[in-house]
Amino acid sequence: MQQTDKTSSRKKFLLWGATVFTSLTAFKIFAGSKKPSFSPDGEKKETVKMLTQDGKLVEVDASKLYCGKRKKISDEQLKTWVNKNQINKKG
């Protein structure tokens, strides 16, 4: 009778341990730790990741972006923009 209590408590202990470990791991992954970028002055600056025309991922200082009235481009303009850049690279 005592052996079943021991195995039952051991199973509970392992189950609780696995649950806590999984919860902490999931929290760490989904919470996301954003590391602040610092300028040479030591001040925090916010950066935005953007894709360049040639497909490189770069970080741009958010204060350098224009935040005025924005206009969305059409699909046709986007297609010609991409095609122009691909033709320029080949030539």
N, C-alpha and C positions, 0 to 999 in steps of 0.2 A: 504494500500500500504506500509506503514511503517512497519507493522508487518512482512511481508514477507522478508523485508530487514534485520530485526533483527534476524529472525530465520536463514536466509541464512548466515549472518555474524557469528552467534553462531556456526552453523554447520562447517563453514570454520575454525573457531578458534579451535573447538574440533578436527577436522580432522588434522590440522597442529600440534596441540599438540600431538596427538596420533602418527603421523608420526615421529616427533622429538624424542619422547620417545622410539619408536620402533627402530629407527636408532641408538640411543645411546646405547640401550641395546644390539642390534646385534653387534655393534662395540666392546663393552666391552667383549662379549662372544667370538667373532672370533679373536680379537686381541690377546687374551691370555696374561695374566700377568705371566711371569716366574719370580719366586722369586729366587734371587741368593742365593746359598749356601755359607756359610762362614766357613772357617777352624778356628781352635782355634787361629791362628795368626791374624785373622781378614781379611785375603785375600779371594777374591772370588775364588771359585773352581767350576768347571763344573762337573756335575754328569750325569750319564746315567742310565736309568731304564732298568733292565735286569730280566729275569725270571730264577730262579734256577731250578735244576733238580727235586726238590720235589714240584715245582709249586708256590713258594713264589716270590713275586715281591720285588726286592731290588734295592737300588741306589748304584752305584759303581763310584768311582772317575775316571774320564776319563783319567787322567794322568797315572793310574795304568794299563790301558789296553794296550796290545801289538798291535802296529799299523804297523807291518812289512808286509811281503808278506803273503797274506791270501789264504787259499785253502778251497774250498767249499767241504763239505762232501757229500757222495752219499746218496740216500734214504735208501739203505740197511744198511749202517753204522748207520744212524739215528734210524732205527727200532731196531737194536740190542742194541744200547745205551739205548734206552728207556726201552726195555725188560729186560736188565741186571739190571737196577736200580729198576725196579718193583719187580724182583725176589729177589734181596738183601733185600728189605724192608719186604717181606713176611717171609723170612727165618730167 
